[in-house]
Amino acid sequence: MLFSHFQRLQLVFLLLTLTACTAQPQPPLPTLAPTIDLVNGAPVAHLTPPITPNEPATLISETPVNQATPTPAPSTLTICQQAEPLSLYIYSDNVAARAGILEALYDGPVDTNGFALQPVILEELPSISNGRLVLQEVNVQPDDIVVDAVDLQLKSLTDGVRLAQADGRVVTYTAGAPARTVQVSAQFRIKPGIVWSDNTQLTADDSRFSYEAARYFDTPTSKFITDRTESYEVLDTLTVEWTGLPGFRDVHAARHFWSPLPRHLFNGVNPSDLKNNPAANERPVGWGPFVLQTWQKGESLTLTRNPNYFRAGEGLPRVGQVVFRFGLTPEQILAELETGGCDVGSQATDFTALTPQVLEKQAAGTLTAHFAPSPVFEHLDFGLLPAEDYRRAAGTEVFADIRVRQGLAHCINRPQLINQLLNGVGEAPASYVPSEHPLFNPQVTLYPFNPQRGQQLLSEAGWNDADGDGVRDKDGRRLALEYVTGPEGSAFRQQLAEALGQQLRVCGVELRVRWLPTTQELYEVWPAGPLFGRQFDVSVFPWRAGAEPPCELYLTEAIPNDLNPAGSNNTGFSNAAFDAACRQGLLSFDEAERRTAHLNAQAIWARELPSLPLFFRFQVGLTQPGVTGYLLDPTANSDLWNIEQMSVSQP
């Protein structure tokens, strides 16, 4: 039995307010939480005393060592977005509105591009091959605090606790004797020569200071990792080491670096008080390409070039000033991109409802539209394992025959849905992994729109229209499926339900829509919720995926039940081969082994078809034609992740 990480994604089963990536405003969605956000940090808990670094922070020479030759008449890049952040503190709320601004103030510390992590201020990410990531087995004693290998909960070492081993095996502890379990550590070294914008050296102790702030119970960050952290220790001026609690075999240990905060500016300030500190919230000091000059609340925020930027010698940033304008509607931003009032319409604003106008203006050459697939995907789930007290018109076992699931899949015209709902921007995915992902498997079973094949499969499964009323039946039961969706007021959800009903009706399937008034009711956990209480026939809702293929959504252990009320596997899908492949993909430290396992898991999932992926939503950013360097990456924290590379010339 292998130690599993899927619970990590279940523990923070939050409903996020999504900046919609469809042609209609979207409701919140369940999230695969917590992929650790390397900009916003994460962690909190196992408290250790503050650490004094071996070498104190020092003031660098007043002449900036990284300063480039001054450039004449620096240009201004104007970025327009609808929402204004409430705070610029890295651990504050309102993440989407401030993400682009933080990219300008703080470069990295780690970027996510093309589904991969790219170190920015770190020399490299820790790995087993470079020796900075270490797995060792340690002795643990009765009553020691360890992380259970199966449910990832913190437990006192007593009889029955599952202990992860370095090789991935799990040993069940027998009370009364010492035992051994794995302990993971990761070292992070900051590149030399990086300074804060006030010209003070950036140190490992600044990252430690950020960790101290993040772990505070009232700081709005996930506490999952800090609760499982034994220490976050400063080794020297530029090196910090994360060590997990015994038993926490964390393959994502290379992500556990906390975005630095300037300890030297907050002497005497308790890290827990930073969330209310005016300087931290309104006048942050960073190490990125720009520094904050002015913030006119309700109107705009102006940044100027940071002369101490560690990449200034490369001629970066390429503009001398950045102005963020707030409070404009998507329609106003679209108009001002043409008249010169805006250079960039940030992804922080939802332009998807304006896609027809955007495409028209792009064709006319008055603006440039940048589209990228979103990590959010819509999927049609089949209720393979309904709750014991749930009764369905078509019979409890209707989906036990794979031909029924396959038949329904062939009857759904996904390209037509994309045209109707997404203005033709998108693709019908092969699995839960987008085609751009490096771990995408193109060699899986596909279900192209083919209603003739769909009807043939339904007939082979014994579902025929014996009475000629247009709906198939079998053993006296109609093929009438309850379709659970919501919220009822969503125009997007209404259009989707209507389109699916029409498409399935052609194949002799009746869709009975059951509307939930709110997303809170729709996503309620076991046993009360319709989806995660496993009280539905079919349903469509969105999942947000991350850099890791989200196979853990469909693990047997993730089925919601009394012992696991926050489980994600609402379909009830259970397949031993899939479970083994998924776990290996999630837990392996060997990249080749990890890749093979994820490809295998996708192949099994697509063949067994517990769910039909309909489409990935899309993201859109807009620029005026004179802007260069804008790169919309679906996995980046913001579309302004490389703002230092952006430039603008007036037409």
C-alpha positions as CSV (number, residue, x, y, z in Angstrom):
1,M,0.0,0.0,0.0
2,L,1.4,3.4,-1.0
3,F,1.2,6.6,1.0
4,S,-1.3,8.9,-0.7
5,H,-1.5,12.7,-1.2
6,F,-5.0,13.0,-2.4
7,Q,-6.3,14.1,0.9
8,R,-4.3,17.2,0.6
9,L,-6.6,18.3,-2.2
10,Q,-9.7,17.4,-0.2
11,L,-8.8,19.1,3.1
12,V,-9.3,22.6,1.7
13,F,-12.5,22.0,-0.2
14,L,-13.3,25.7,-0.7
15,L,-15.7,27.4,-3.0
16,L,-13.7,30.0,-4.9
17,T,-15.2,33.0,-6.6
18,L,-13.9,32.5,-10.1
19,T,-13.1,35.2,-12.6
20,A,-15.1,33.5,-15.2
21,C,-13.4,32.0,-18.3
22,T,-16.5,31.4,-20.3
23,A,-18.9,33.6,-22.3
24,Q,-21.2,34.0,-19.3
25,P,-20.4,35.0,-15.7
26,Q,-19.7,31.9,-13.7
27,P,-20.6,30.8,-10.2
28,P,-17.9,29.6,-7.7
29,L,-16.5,26.1,-8.1
30,P,-15.0,23.5,-5.8
31,T,-11.2,23.7,-5.9
32,L,-8.5,21.1,-5.8
33,A,-6.8,23.1,-3.2
34,P,-4.0,23.4,-1.9
35,T,-1.4,23.5,-4.5
36,I,1.0,25.8,-2.7
37,D,1.1,29.3,-4.0
38,L,4.8,30.2,-4.1
39,V,4.0,33.9,-4.3
40,N,1.6,33.9,-1.4
41,G,3.4,31.3,0.6
42,A,1.2,28.9,2.6
43,P,1.9,26.9,5.8
44,V,1.3,27.5,9.5
45,A,1.7,25.6,12.7
46,H,4.4,23.6,14.3
47,L,5.8,26.6,16.1
48,T,9.5,27.0,16.6
49,P,11.3,30.0,18.2
50,P,12.4,32.8,15.9
51,I,15.8,32.1,14.4
52,T,18.7,34.6,14.3
53,P,20.6,34.2,11.0
54,N,24.3,33.4,11.1
55,E,25.0,36.7,9.4
56,P,22.8,39.8,9.8
57,A,21.2,41.7,6.9
58,T,23.6,44.3,5.6
59,L,23.2,47.5,3.7
60,I,24.7,47.3,0.3
61,S,26.8,50.1,-1.3
62,E,24.7,53.2,-2.0
63,T,25.7,52.8,-5.7
64,P,23.3,50.1,-7.0
65,V,25.5,47.3,-8.3
66,N,22.8,46.1,-10.8
67,Q,22.0,49.5,-12.2
68,A,21.9,49.7,-15.9
69,T,22.9,52.6,-18.1
70,P,20.0,55.2,-17.8
71,T,17.7,55.2,-20.8
72,P,16.2,58.5,-22.1
73,A,12.5,59.3,-21.9
74,P,11.2,56.1,-20.3
75,S,7.9,55.0,-21.6
76,T,4.8,54.3,-19.6
77,L,2.7,51.1,-19.7
78,T,-0.9,51.6,-18.7
79,I,-2.7,48.5,-17.4
80,C,-6.5,48.6,-16.9
81,Q,-8.5,46.3,-14.8
82,Q,-12.0,46.4,-13.3
83,A,-11.2,45.6,-9.6
84,E,-8.9,47.4,-7.3
85,P,-7.0,45.5,-4.6
86,L,-7.9,46.2,-1.0
87,S,-4.3,45.5,0.1
88,L,-0.9,44.8,-1.4
89,Y,0.2,42.6,1.5
90,I,1.2,39.2,0.1
91,Y,-1.1,37.4,2.6
92,S,-4.2,39.5,2.1
93,D,-7.4,38.6,0.4
94,N,-8.6,39.7,-3.0
95,V,-5.9,37.8,-4.8
96,A,-6.9,38.3,-8.5
97,A,-7.0,42.1,-8.3
98,R,-3.5,42.3,-6.8
99,A,-1.7,39.5,-8.6
100,G,-0.4,41.6,-11.5
101,I,0.8,44.4,-9.2
102,L,2.7,41.9,-7.0
103,E,4.4,40.5,-10.1
104,A,5.8,44.0,-10.6
105,L,6.9,44.5,-7.0
106,Y,8.2,40.9,-6.4
107,D,9.8,39.0,-9.2
108,G,8.9,35.3,-8.4
109,P,10.3,34.0,-6.1
110,V,9.2,31.1,-8.4
111,D,7.3,31.4,-11.6
112,T,4.9,28.7,-12.9
113,N,5.1,28.5,-16.7
114,G,4.0,25.7,-19.0
115,F,2.9,23.7,-16.0
116,A,6.4,23.7,-14.6
117,L,8.1,25.6,-11.7
118,Q,10.9,28.1,-12.7
119,P,13.1,29.5,-10.0
120,V,13.5,33.3,-10.2
121,I,15.4,34.4,-7.1
122,L,16.6,30.9,-6.1
123,E,19.7,29.3,-7.6
124,E,17.7,26.1,-8.3
125,L,14.8,24.1,-6.9
126,P,15.7,21.3,-4.5
127,S,15.7,17.9,-6.0
128,I,17.1,14.5,-5.1
129,S,19.5,14.7,-8.1
130,N,21.0,18.0,-6.9
131,G,21.2,16.9,-3.3
132,R,19.0,19.7,-2.0
133,L,16.0,17.4,-1.4
134,V,16.6,14.6,1.1
135,L,14.5,11.6,2.3
136,Q,15.8,9.9,5.4
137,E,14.2,7.4,7.8
138,V,14.2,8.6,11.4
139,N,13.3,6.9,14.7
140,V,10.0,7.8,16.3
141,Q,8.9,7.0,19.8
142,P,5.4,6.3,21.3
143,D,3.4,9.5,21.6
144,D,5.6,11.4,19.2
145,I,3.6,13.7,16.8
146,V,3.7,12.2,13.3
147,V,1.8,12.5,10.0
148,D,-0.4,9.5,9.2
149,A,0.5,8.1,5.8
150,V,-3.0,7.5,4.6
151,D,-5.2,10.4,5.9
152,L,-2.3,12.9,6.4
153,Q,-3.6,13.9,9.8
154,L,-1.3,14.8,12.7
155,K,-1.4,12.0,15.2
156,S,0.2,10.9,18.4
157,L,2.1,7.7,17.6
158,T,-0.1,5.0,19.0
159,D,-1.4,1.6,17.8
160,G,-2.8,1.7,14.3
161,V,-1.1,4.8,13.0
162,R,0.2,4.3,9.4
163,L,3.9,5.3,8.9
164,A,5.2,6.2,5.5
165,Q,8.6,4.8,4.5
166,A,11.2,6.4,2.3
167,D,10.4,3.9,-0.5
168,G,6.7,4.7,-0.5
169,R,5.6,1.7,1.5
170,V,3.3,2.1,4.5
171,V,3.8,0.3,7.8
172,T,1.1,0.1,10.4
173,Y,2.5,0.9,13.9
174,T,2.1,-1.6,16.7
175,A,2.0,0.1,20.0
176,G,4.7,-0.1,22.6
177,A,7.8,-0.1,20.5
178,P,10.0,2.4,18.7
179,A,9.5,2.7,14.9
180,R,11.0,4.3,11.8
181,T,9.4,6.6,9.3
182,V,10.4,9.0,6.5
183,Q,11.3,12.6,7.1
184,V,11.8,15.0,4.1
185,S,13.9,18.1,4.0
186,A,14.5,20.7,1.3
187,Q,17.2,23.4,1.1
188,F,16.6,26.6,-0.8
189,R,19.5,29.0,-1.7
190,I,18.8,32.6,-2.8
191,K,20.9,34.0,-5.6
192,P,23.6,36.4,-4.4
193,G,23.3,40.1,-5.2
194,I,19.5,40.4,-4.8
195,V,18.5,43.4,-2.8
196,W,15.3,45.0,-1.6
197,S,14.3,48.1,-3.5
198,D,15.7,50.2,-0.5
199,N,19.1,48.6,-1.3
200,T,19.2,46.2,1.7
201,Q,20.3,42.7,1.1
202,L,17.6,40.1,0.7
203,T,18.3,37.2,3.0
204,A,17.1,33.7,4.0
205,D,15.9,35.3,7.3
206,D,13.4,37.4,5.3
207,S,11.9,34.1,4.0
208,R,11.8,32.9,7.6
209,F,10.1,36.1,8.7
210,S,7.4,35.5,6.0
211,Y,7.0,31.9,7.3
212,E,6.4,33.3,10.8
213,A,3.7,35.6,9.4
214,A,2.1,32.9,7.3
215,R,1.8,30.4,10.0
216,Y,-0.2,32.7,12.3
217,F,-3.7,31.4,12.7
218,D,-5.4,34.6,11.7
219,T,-3.3,35.1,8.5
220,P,-5.6,34.1,5.6
221,T,-3.4,31.4,4.1
222,S,-3.7,27.6,4.0
223,K,-2.2,26.0,7.1
224,F,-1.8,22.6,5.6
225,I,2.0,22.7,5.1
226,T,2.9,24.7,8.2
227,D,0.9,22.3,10.3
228,R,3.2,19.5,8.9
229,T,6.4,21.5,9.2
230,E,8.9,20.6,11.9
231,S,11.2,23.5,11.2
232,Y,12.0,26.2,8.7
233,E,15.6,27.0,9.6
234,V,18.0,29.7,8.4
235,L,21.3,27.9,7.7
236,D,23.3,31.0,6.5
237,T,22.6,34.4,4.9
238,L,21.2,33.0,1.7
239,T,20.1,29.4,2.6
240,V,17.0,28.2,4.4
241,E,15.9,24.6,5.0
242,W,12.4,23.2,5.3
243,T,11.9,20.0,7.3
244,G,8.6,18.2,7.4
245,L,7.2,16.3,10.4
246,P,8.1,12.6,10.6
247,G,5.8,10.6,8.3
248,F,5.1,13.5,5.9
249,R,6.5,12.0,2.6
250,D,5.8,15.1,0.6
251,V,6.8,15.0,-3.1
252,H,6.0,18.7,-3.3
253,A,8.7,19.7,-0.8
254,A,10.5,21.7,-3.5
255,R,7.6,24.2,-3.3
256,H,8.0,25.0,0.4
257,F,9.8,28.3,0.1
258,W,8.1,31.3,1.7
259,S,8.1,34.5,-0.4
260,P,10.4,36.9,1.6
261,L,9.2,39.8,3.6
262,P,11.7,42.6,4.7
263,R,12.3,41.8,8.4
264,H,14.6,44.9,8.6
265,L,11.6,47.2,8.0
266,F,9.5,45.7,10.7
267,N,11.7,45.6,13.7
268,G,9.6,45.2,16.8
269,V,6.5,44.3,14.7
270,N,5.0,40.9,15.5
271,P,4.6,39.0,12.2
272,S,1.0,38.2,13.1
273,D,0.3,42.0,13.1
274,L,1.5,42.5,9.5
275,K,-2.0,41.9,8.1
276,N,-3.1,45.2,9.7
277,N,0.2,47.1,9.2
278,P,-0.2,50.2,6.9
279,A,3.3,49.9,5.5
280,A,2.9,46.2,4.7
281,N,-0.5,46.7,3.1
282,E,-0.2,50.0,1.3
283,R,3.6,50.7,0.9
284,P,5.2,47.3,0.3
285,V,8.9,47.1,-0.5
286,G,9.9,44.4,-2.9
287,W,12.9,43.3,-5.0
288,G,11.1,43.3,-8.4
289,P,11.4,45.4,-11.5
290,F,9.3,48.3,-10.1
291,V,8.7,50.2,-6.9
292,L,5.5,51.8,-5.7
293,Q,5.3,55.5,-6.3
294,T,1.7,56.6,-5.6
295,W,-1.6,54.9,-5.0
296,Q,-4.7,57.0,-5.5
297,K,-7.4,54.9,-4.0
298,G,-10.3,54.3,-6.3
299,E,-8.4,55.5,-9.4
300,S,-4.9,54.4,-10.1
301,L,-1.6,53.0,-8.8
302,T,1.7,54.2,-10.3
303,L,5.0,52.2,-10.2
304,T,8.4,53.3,-11.4
305,R,11.5,51.5,-12.4
306,N,13.5,49.9,-9.5
307,P,17.2,51.0,-10.0
308,N,18.2,48.2,-7.6
309,Y,16.5,45.4,-9.6
310,F,18.8,42.4,-9.9
311,R,18.2,42.1,-13.6
312,A,18.8,45.8,-14.3
313,G,22.1,45.0,-16.0
314,E,20.0,43.2,-18.7
315,G,18.2,46.4,-19.5
316,L,15.1,45.4,-17.5
317,P,12.5,46.5,-17.0
318,R,11.8,47.7,-20.5
319,V,9.5,50.6,-19.5
320,G,10.2,53.3,-16.9
321,Q,6.7,53.5,-15.4
322,V,3.6,51.3,-15.0
323,V,0.2,52.8,-14.3
324,F,-2.6,50.5,-13.1
325,R,-6.1,52.1,-13.7
326,F,-9.0,50.7,-11.7
327,G,-12.8,50.8,-11.8
328,L,-13.3,50.4,-15.5
329,T,-15.9,48.0,-16.9
330,P,-14.8,45.4,-19.5
331,E,-16.6,47.5,-22.2
332,Q,-14.8,50.7,-21.1
333,I,-11.4,48.9,-21.2
334,L,-12.2,47.6,-24.7
335,A,-12.9,51.1,-25.9
336,E,-9.8,52.6,-24.3
337,L,-7.5,50.0,-25.8
338,E,-8.5,51.6,-29.1
339,T,-8.2,55.2,-28.1
340,G,-5.0,54.9,-26.1
341,G,-6.2,55.1,-22.6
342,C,-5.1,51.5,-21.9
343,D,-2.2,49.5,-23.2
344,V,-3.2,46.2,-21.5
345,G,-6.6,44.8,-20.5
346,S,-5.4,42.6,-17.7
347,Q,-6.7,39.0,-17.2
348,A,-7.8,40.2,-13.8
349,T,-10.9,41.5,-15.7
350,D,-13.3,39.0,-17.3
351,F,-13.6,39.8,-21.1
352,T,-15.1,36.5,-22.1
353,A,-18.6,37.8,-22.5
354,L,-17.2,40.2,-25.0
355,T,-15.4,37.6,-27.1
356,P,-17.4,38.4,-30.3
357,Q,-16.5,42.1,-30.1
358,V,-12.9,41.2,-29.2
359,L,-12.5,39.0,-32.2
360,E,-14.1,41.6,-34.5
361,K,-11.7,44.3,-33.2
362,Q,-8.7,42.0,-33.5
363,A,-9.6,41.3,-37.2
364,A,-9.8,45.1,-37.7
365,G,-6.3,45.4,-36.2
366,T,-7.3,47.8,-33.4
367,L,-6.2,45.4,-30.6
368,T,-4.6,42.1,-30.0
369,A,-6.4,39.3,-28.2
370,H,-4.5,36.7,-26.3
371,F,-6.3,33.4,-25.5
372,A,-5.1,30.6,-23.3
373,P,-6.9,27.5,-21.9
374,S,-7.9,27.9,-18.3
375,P,-7.1,25.3,-15.6
376,V,-10.8,25.1,-15.0
377,F,-12.6,22.3,-16.8
378,E,-16.3,21.4,-17.1
379,H,-17.2,17.7,-17.0
380,L,-20.3,15.6,-17.1
381,D,-20.2,13.2,-14.2
382,F,-22.0,9.8,-14.1
383,G,-23.4,8.7,-10.7
384,L,-21.8,5.2,-10.7
385,L,-22.2,4.6,-7.0
386,P,-25.3,6.4,-5.7
387,A,-26.0,6.7,-2.0
388,E,-28.0,3.7,-0.6
389,D,-31.1,5.7,-0.1
390,Y,-31.1,7.4,-3.5
391,R,-33.6,6.1,-6.1
392,R,-33.4,6.9,-9.8
393,A,-36.0,6.5,-12.5
394,A,-33.6,4.5,-14.8
395,G,-32.6,2.1,-12.1
396,T,-29.7,2.1,-9.7
397,E,-27.4,0.1,-12.0
398,V,-28.0,2.1,-15.2
399,F,-24.4,3.3,-15.4
400,A,-22.9,-0.1,-14.4
401,D,-22.9,-1.0,-18.1
402,I,-20.1,0.9,-19.7
403,R,-21.9,0.9,-23.0
404,V,-24.5,3.3,-21.5
405,R,-21.7,5.8,-20.5
406,Q,-20.0,5.4,-23.8
407,G,-23.3,5.8,-25.7
408,L,-24.1,9.0,-23.9
409,A,-20.6,10.3,-24.6
410,H,-21.0,9.8,-28.3
411,C,-24.4,11.6,-28.2
412,I,-22.9,14.8,-26.8
413,N,-21.7,17.3,-29.4
414,R,-18.9,19.0,-27.5
415,P,-17.6,21.2,-30.4
416,Q,-21.2,22.6,-30.7
417,L,-21.2,23.3,-26.9
418,I,-17.9,25.2,-27.3
419,N,-19.4,27.2,-30.2
420,Q,-22.6,28.0,-28.4
421,L,-21.1,28.8,-24.9
422,L,-17.5,29.8,-25.5
423,N,-17.8,31.5,-28.9
424,G,-15.8,28.8,-30.5
425,V,-12.7,29.3,-28.3
426,G,-11.8,26.0,-26.7
427,E,-11.3,22.3,-27.3
428,A,-13.0,19.1,-26.4
429,P,-10.5,17.4,-24.1
430,A,-9.5,13.8,-24.1
431,S,-9.2,13.6,-20.3
432,Y,-8.8,15.7,-17.2
433,V,-5.5,16.9,-18.5
434,P,-5.3,19.7,-21.1
435,S,-3.5,18.9,-24.4
436,E,-0.8,21.6,-23.6
437,H,0.3,19.8,-20.4
438,P,3.6,18.0,-20.7
439,L,2.0,14.9,-19.0
440,F,-1.0,14.8,-21.4
441,N,-1.6,11.4,-23.0
442,P,-2.9,11.7,-26.6
443,Q,-3.2,7.9,-26.9
444,V,-6.4,7.4,-24.9
445,T,-9.9,6.3,-25.9
446,L,-11.8,9.1,-27.6
447,Y,-15.5,9.8,-27.8
448,P,-16.1,12.0,-30.8
449,F,-19.7,13.1,-31.6
450,N,-21.3,10.2,-33.3
451,P,-25.0,9.9,-32.4
452,Q,-25.4,6.8,-34.6
453,R,-22.7,5.0,-32.6
454,G,-24.2,6.3,-29.4
455,Q,-27.6,4.9,-30.2
456,Q,-26.1,1.6,-31.2
457,L,-24.3,1.3,-27.9
458,L,-27.5,2.1,-25.9
459,S,-29.4,-0.5,-27.9
460,E,-26.7,-3.1,-27.2
461,A,-27.1,-2.3,-23.5
462,G,-30.8,-3.2,-23.8
463,W,-32.2,0.4,-24.0
464,N,-34.7,0.6,-26.8
465,D,-37.8,2.8,-27.5
466,A,-40.4,0.1,-27.3
467,D,-43.4,2.3,-27.0
468,G,-42.3,4.9,-29.6
469,D,-42.6,7.9,-27.3
470,G,-39.0,9.1,-28.2
471,V,-37.5,7.9,-24.9
472,R,-35.7,4.6,-24.5
473,D,-36.8,2.1,-21.9
474,K,-35.7,-1.2,-20.4
475,D,-37.5,-3.6,-18.1
476,G,-40.3,-1.0,-17.7
477,R,-37.9,1.8,-16.8
478,R,-37.5,5.0,-18.9
479,L,-34.0,6.3,-19.7
480,A,-34.8,9.5,-17.9
481,L,-31.8,10.9,-16.0
482,E,-31.9,13.6,-13.3
483,Y,-29.4,16.3,-14.2
484,V,-28.3,18.2,-11.1
485,T,-27.0,21.7,-11.7
486,G,-27.0,25.3,-10.4
487,P,-27.2,28.0,-9.5
488,E,-30.6,28.5,-11.1
489,G,-30.0,32.1,-12.0
490,S,-26.9,31.4,-14.1
491,A,-27.6,32.0,-17.8
492,F,-24.5,29.9,-18.7
493,R,-25.9,26.9,-16.7
494,Q,-29.3,27.3,-18.2
495,Q,-27.9,27.4,-21.8
496,L,-25.7,24.3,-21.0
497,A,-28.6,22.4,-19.5
498,E,-30.8,23.2,-22.5
499,A,-28.2,22.2,-25.1
500,L,-27.4,18.9,-23.4
501,G,-31.1,18.1,-23.1
502,Q,-31.6,18.7,-26.8
503,Q,-28.5,16.6,-27.8
504,L,-29.4,13.6,-25.6
505,R,-33.0,13.7,-26.7
506,V,-31.9,12.9,-30.2
507,C,-30.5,9.6,-28.8
508,G,-33.7,8.8,-26.9
509,V,-32.5,10.0,-23.5
510,E,-34.6,12.3,-21.3
511,L,-32.8,14.9,-19.1
512,R,-34.8,16.0,-16.1
513,V,-33.1,19.2,-14.7
514,R,-33.0,19.6,-11.0
515,W,-32.0,23.1,-10.2
516,L,-30.1,24.1,-7.0
517,P,-30.6,27.8,-6.1
518,T,-27.1,28.3,-4.8
519,T,-23.6,26.9,-5.4
520,Q,-23.3,26.4,-1.6
521,E,-26.2,23.9,-1.8
522,L,-24.9,22.3,-4.9
523,Y,-21.4,21.7,-3.5
524,E,-22.4,20.8,0.1
525,V,-20.4,17.9,1.4
526,W,-21.6,14.4,2.3
527,P,-24.2,13.3,3.1
528,A,-26.5,16.3,2.5
529,G,-25.2,17.6,-0.8
530,P,-26.6,16.3,-4.1
531,L,-23.2,15.9,-5.8
532,F,-21.0,14.9,-2.9
533,G,-23.8,13.2,-1.1
534,R,-23.9,11.0,-4.3
535,Q,-27.6,11.7,-4.9
536,F,-27.6,12.5,-8.7
537,D,-27.7,10.7,-12.0
538,V,-25.6,13.1,-14.1
539,S,-24.2,16.5,-13.4
540,V,-21.9,19.1,-14.9
541,F,-19.8,21.4,-12.7
542,P,-16.2,22.8,-12.9
543,W,-13.0,21.6,-11.3
544,R,-9.9,23.8,-11.0
545,A,-6.8,21.8,-11.8
546,G,-3.2,22.7,-11.1
547,A,0.2,21.8,-12.5
548,E,-0.2,18.2,-11.3
549,P,-2.7,16.1,-13.3
550,P,-5.7,15.8,-10.9
551,C,-6.2,12.1,-11.0
552,E,-6.6,12.1,-7.2
553,L,-10.2,13.3,-7.8
554,Y,-11.2,9.8,-8.8
555,L,-9.3,7.6,-6.4
556,T,-11.3,5.0,-4.5
557,E,-10.3,6.6,-1.2
558,A,-11.7,9.9,-2.4
559,I,-15.3,8.6,-2.6
560,P,-17.4,10.7,-0.2
561,N,-18.8,8.7,2.7
562,D,-19.2,8.9,6.5
563,L,-15.5,8.4,7.0
564,N,-14.5,10.9,4.3
565,P,-17.3,13.5,4.0
566,A,-15.1,15.9,2.0
567,G,-14.2,13.3,-0.6
568,S,-13.9,14.6,-4.2
569,N,-14.9,11.4,-6.1
570,N,-18.6,12.1,-6.4
571,T,-18.9,9.6,-9.3
572,G,-18.1,6.7,-7.0
573,F,-15.6,5.4,-9.6
574,S,-13.4,2.6,-8.1
575,N,-10.6,0.9,-10.2
576,A,-7.6,-0.7,-8.6
577,A,-5.4,-0.3,-11.6
578,F,-6.3,3.4,-11.9
579,D,-5.7,3.9,-8.1
580,A,-2.2,2.3,-8.4
581,A,-1.2,4.4,-11.4
582,C,-2.5,7.6,-10.0
583,R,-0.8,7.1,-6.6
584,Q,2.5,6.3,-8.3
585,G,2.2,9.5,-10.5
586,L,1.5,11.6,-7.4
587,L,4.0,10.1,-5.1
588,S,7.1,9.2,-7.2
589,F,10.2,11.3,-6.9
590,D,11.5,9.8,-10.2
591,E,10.3,12.0,-13.2
592,A,10.3,9.2,-15.7
593,E,8.3,6.9,-13.4
594,R,6.0,9.7,-12.6
595,R,5.3,10.5,-16.3
596,T,4.6,6.8,-17.2
597,A,2.2,6.5,-14.3
598,H,0.2,9.6,-15.1
599,L,-0.1,8.5,-18.8
600,N,-1.3,5.1,-17.7
601,A,-3.8,6.7,-15.3
602,Q,-5.3,8.8,-18.0
603,A,-5.6,5.8,-20.4
604,I,-7.5,3.8,-17.8
605,W,-9.7,6.7,-16.8
606,A,-10.7,7.5,-20.4
607,R,-11.4,3.9,-21.1
608,E,-13.6,3.4,-18.1
609,L,-15.3,6.8,-18.5
610,P,-16.6,7.8,-15.0
611,S,-16.9,11.3,-16.3
612,L,-16.9,13.0,-19.7
613,P,-14.8,16.1,-19.9
614,L,-16.7,18.7,-21.9
615,F,-14.3,21.6,-22.3
616,F,-11.7,23.6,-20.6
617,R,-12.6,27.2,-20.1
618,F,-10.4,29.9,-21.5
619,Q,-8.6,33.0,-20.3
620,V,-8.2,36.2,-22.3
621,G,-6.0,39.2,-22.1
622,L,-6.0,42.2,-24.4
623,T,-3.3,44.6,-25.6
624,Q,-3.1,47.4,-28.0
625,P,-1.0,46.6,-31.1
626,G,2.1,48.5,-29.8
627,V,2.6,46.2,-26.8
628,T,5.3,43.5,-27.0
629,G,6.4,40.9,-24.5
630,Y,2.9,40.1,-23.2
631,L,2.7,36.3,-22.7
632,L,-0.5,34.7,-21.4
633,D,0.4,31.5,-19.6
634,P,-2.5,29.4,-18.3
635,T,-0.5,28.2,-15.3
636,A,1.1,31.5,-14.2
637,N,-0.1,33.4,-11.2
638,S,-0.9,36.4,-13.4
639,D,-0.8,37.3,-17.0
640,L,1.8,40.0,-16.0
641,W,4.2,37.3,-14.7
642,N,7.0,38.7,-17.0
643,I,6.1,42.4,-16.7
644,E,9.7,43.3,-16.8
645,Q,9.9,42.1,-20.4
646,M,6.9,44.1,-21.6
647,S,7.3,47.3,-23.6
648,V,5.0,49.6,-25.5
649,S,5.3,51.9,-28.5
650,Q,2.6,54.3,-29.5
651,P,1.0,53.7,-32.9
